[in-house]
């Protein structure tokens, strides 16, 4: 399934609109990842633990969204918006939500 943050796909024509589709994922980062991430943040390094969790959450959210689009008979999702949030007690969980318009293109 084609996905795009733009409102169309070059060289393709939107034939039908199937409505807005969404996908969400919330993943908790365990205490050891939090501890090592805080150490890395202090010394200015990147936090591979959080980057990995965000990547997993994004993949889950996209898979959920494209599955919902497929169930509506779409072969593409356009106009995708991606949002990231930390939720839970002291931001202990990571949330990714995606939304877009399910369409049939030719």
N, C-alpha and C positions, 0 to 999 in steps of 0.2 A: 504494500500500500504506500502510495506517495504521501509525504507529509511536507508542509511548508509553512513558514511564518508569514509568507506573503499572501496576498488576496487572490492569487491565481498562479498557474504554472505555465511558464513560457511554452508556446507551441501547442498548448492544450486548451480545449474549450469546455467550460462547465456546462453540462447538460441538465443536471438535476441537483437541487439542494435538499439534503436530508436532515438538516437541523444541527444544533450545537451538540457536540459530544465532549465529554470530560474524562479525565483520569486523575486519580489521586493516589499518593503513597505516603505513608508515615512510617519512618523507621527510627528505632531507638539506637543511640550510640552507647555502648556499654561503658562501665566505669573505667576500665583500663584504657580504652581509646580516649575517653575524656581526659584522663590524667596525662597521657603522653601528648595529646593535642595541646593541652595547656602549657606543657613544658616547651613544645616547639613554638607556640605563639610567643612565649617570653623571649626566646632567642631569635625570633624573626624568621623561622623556617616555615615551610608549607606543612599543612596538616594532611598527610596522606590518608589517615583514618577517616576524617570528615569528607575528603574528596571522594573516597571510595563509597561511602554511604550515600552521598548526594548522587553519584553516578548510578548506583543501584536503584535509588528511589525514582530518579528520572526515567530509567528504563522501564520500571514497573508502571509508572503513570502513563508513559507513551503506549505501552502494550495494552493497557486497559482502555485508553482512548481509541486506539485503532481497532480493537476488538469491537467496541460499541459502534464504531463507524461501519465496520464490516457487517455487523448484524442488521444495520439499516439499509444495506445494499450499496454502500459507497465504495469507491475505489481510491479515494484520496481524502485528506483532511487539510484544509487551507486556513489561513489566518490564525495560526496557532499562537497562543500566549502561554508562557511558562512562568510560574511563580514559585519562589522558594521562601519558606518560613521556618523559624524554630518555634516549637510549641512544647508544652509540658512544663513540669516543674523546673525552673531555671533554664529553660530552653534545651532540655535534655533529649528532645526528639526533633527529627528533621522531617519537614513536609514538603513535598513537591506536588503542585497541581498544574495540570495542563488542560487547555480547552481550545476548541477550534470548530470549524464548520465542516461537517461531513458532506462530500459532494461526489457526484459521478462525473468523470471527465472523459473526453474522447481525444 
